[in-house]
Amino acid sequence: MPQFTPMELKLRIKRIPNHNDLGVGFTTKERRNVETPPYVELQPRRTPSEFMEASRASSSRHCCSSSLPPIASLSTAPIKTQIAVLDTLFEPSTELHTLVLPILRRKRAPAADLGTGGPASATSEPEPESPFASYTTLIQHVGSLMSSLSSQSSSSGTPNPQQQKLHGILGSHPRLGAKKIESAQSQAEQAQLNQGGADEAEKLKALNDEYEQRFPGLRYVVFVNGRSRPVVMEDMHRRIDRGDPKEEEKEAIKAMVDIALDRAKKLNAVD
């Protein structure tokens, strides 16, 4: 039997085919130079909210950074894609997801399934193959859903669930002039506001504070559309002085619809 040093032997246990006994064999082991793997610095642990926010931003960039999927395929698209579309057109908002996704995923019921199970009655109208014919109709419908929440909101000092949901959607829009804005769309839209001096930036911040104190639960939302800081601040003064929360909800909803339409247009999703 050949002589091997202990370092050159490897004990190998193998099962003999079609046999219950174990066989023991020896094999030579060649020495190999193994390269040390590169050092990879460990990343700090994220909180669950930070992980969800990063995942949402990543999926939004992946899905909708340069285009939106065809509207005809949106109702059957993965829910991750649908959420990314909503986050791109509007802003990331759990309240918006729960409001729109059930309608976005609605499927057309066969004629035999309508009513009592027989043929569709004269009063039953089957839903279209896709709930929305275009991104324009989708965005406008989201606006009507938000308006419905506004009409159901309480006029008392205590907000009801509908009002809380609406304010959650409107509050997802970043503050005007904020130094840190997660949404790439909002960064581009507010670029004009960041060209003023430090004094104007402080005034804009103070107006945001005054607005939110005047209208608890709301955030000032406007379709900037290239307007400068002085023009926007003049509009903020006007709305603060008016002091009507219901009108603020209406203006904020209209602004979010206008912003979404402009974003869809820039992504070549609408004419």
N, C-alpha and C positions, 0 to 999 in steps of 0.2 A: 504494500500500500504506500502511495507517495507520502512523503513527509511535508506537512504544512505547519507554519507557525499559527498560533491562535488568531492573529489578526488577519490571516488569509483564509480563514474558514468561516463559513456561514451555515448555521444549522437551518435546515429547511425541512419542514414537516409537510408531507403531502399525502393525500389519500389515494390509495391504489384503486384504479378504476374497477367498478363492479366488485368491490371487496370492502368488508367492514373494518379490516385492520388498518392501522396507520403505518406507513413506511417512513423511515428516516434516511435521508441522504445528505451528502455533503457536496458543496460546490465552491469553487474558488471565487474570491471577491477581489475585483480590481480596485486599486486606489485611484480616486479621481479628485481633481482639484475643483472644488465647487466655489463659484464666485459669491461673495457676500452680497446679499440683496441690498438695493439702495435704501437709504434711510428715508422714511416717510413720516413727516411730522403729524402727530395726532391733532385732529380738529377739535375745538371745544364742543362739548355736548350742548345740543340745542334743546330749548324747552319745546313742549308740544306745539305751542302757538307759533314759535319761530320756525319749526319744521314745516307746519302747514302753510305758513305764509311763503316760505321759500319754494315749496312744492307748487303752490298755486302760481307764483310768479314764473317759475320755470315752465310749467305747462302752458301758461298763457303766451310766453315768448315762443315756445316751440310750435304751438298750434297757430297762432294768429299774429306772428311778428311781421309778416309781409302780406298776408291775405287771409280771407275768411273762407271757410268751406262753402260749397254751394248750398243755398238755402233749402233746396229740395231734399238734401241729404241730412239736414240738421236734426230732424225729428227722430231719425234712426241712428244718429251718431252716438258714440260712447258718451256717457255722462261727463267724463273728464273734458271732452271736446266742447260739449255744450256749456259747461261752466267757464271754460277758457274764452269762449265767444262772448258770453255775458260780461266777463271781467274786462274784456278788451273794449267792448262798446260802451259800457258804463264804468263801474269800478268794482273791485272785489267786495262782495257783500253777501253774507249768509242769508240775510233777510230777502235780498233780491233773488237768490237761488231758490229759496222755498216758495217764493211768489210765482216765479216764471217757469221753473223746470216742470212742474206737473202739467202745465198747458203745452209746453214745448215738446214733451214726450207723448202727447196724446196721439193715439192711432185712430184711423177711421174705422168705425164699426161696420161689418157687413150688413147689407140690407136685411137679411134674415134675423140678425141679432137686435135690430132696433125695435122699440116698442115692446110688444108682448111675445116676440119671438117669431112672428109671422112676417109677411111682407110689410115694407115700410108704409106707414099711414100717410095721409095727405099732409098732416101737420108735422111729420118727422122729416127733417132735412139732414141727410148724411153729411158728416164733416168732410172737408177736402182731404185729398191724399196727404198733403203737408198742411199743418195748421196755418202756415204763413206763406204767401206767394212771393214775398221779397223781404229783404232786410228792412226796408222802409216800413212795411206793415208790421213787422215784428217790433221794431223800435217804437212805433206809434202805439201799438197795443200795450207794450210795457208802460208807456206813459199813461194810458187810460187806466191800467191797473193801479198805478200809483195815485191817480186822481180819485179813484174809487176809495182807496184807503183814506185819502184826505177828507172825502165827504163823510166817511164813517167815524172820523176822529172826534174826540170829545171836545166840547167848547169850554169845559171846566178846567181848573188848574191841574187836575190829575190826568195824565195821558192814558188812553185805553190801549189794548193790544194792537189795534190797527194803526194808531198813531205812533206807537213805539216802533212798529215794523217800518212805517214810512220814514220816520226820522233816522232809523238805522240805515236805510238805503241812501237817503240824502246826506247823512253824515259820513258815508264812505268816500265822498268826494274830498280830495285833499284841500287843506286850507290854502287860500290864495296867498302867494308870496312865501309859503313855508320853505325852510331851508332844505328839508329832507322830504322828497316826494318819491314814493316807491314806483308809481305808475309812470312808464315811459311816455305814454300818451299825454298825461297831465304835465310832465316835465316840458315837453315840446310846446304844449298849449300855453303854458305860463312863462315861457322863455322871455316874452316881451316885458313881463312884470318885473323881471330880475335885472333889468337894464338901468333902473333908476339908482339914485344915491341912497346912502344909509339912512338919511332922515326920512325919506319917503317909505323905506322899508319898515321903519319903526312906526310910522303913522298907519301903515297898512295893518301891521300887527295889532296896534291899539284899536283900530276899527273892527278887526275880527273879534277881539275880546269884547268890545262894546256890543257888537251884533249878537254874539252868543249869550251875553247877559240879558239883552233885550228880548231874545227869543230862545228860552231854555230848550235844549234838545235839538235845535236846528243849527245848521251851518250855512254860511253865505255861499251860494252857488250861482255862478253866472257863466254864460258862454263868452269867454274873453274875446275870441275872434280877432286877435291882433290889437285890441284896445290897450292904451297905456295905463299906467298906474293912476294918474290924476283922474282920468275918465272913470275908471273902475271905482275909485274911492268916492267920487261924486255920486255914483249910483248907490254905493253902500250907505252914504249919508241919507240919501232920499228914502231908502227902504227902512233904515233905522227910525227916521223921523216919522214915517207913516205909521209904524208900530202895529201893523195888522198881521198876526201869525198866519191866518188863513191865506192871505195874499202872498205871504212869504213861501208857503208850501206850494202854491200855484206857480210862482215864478221859479222856484228851485226845480220843480218837476219839468217845466218847459225848458229850462236851461239844460237839464240832463238829457232831455230828448234831442235838443239841438246839438249838443256835444256828441251824442251817439251817432246822429245822422252825419255829422261832419267826419267823424272817425271812419264810419263805414264808407263814406265817399272817398276818403284818402286811401282806403284799402281796396278801392275799385269794386266795392260790393253794391254800390248804388250808382245811378246815373247822376 
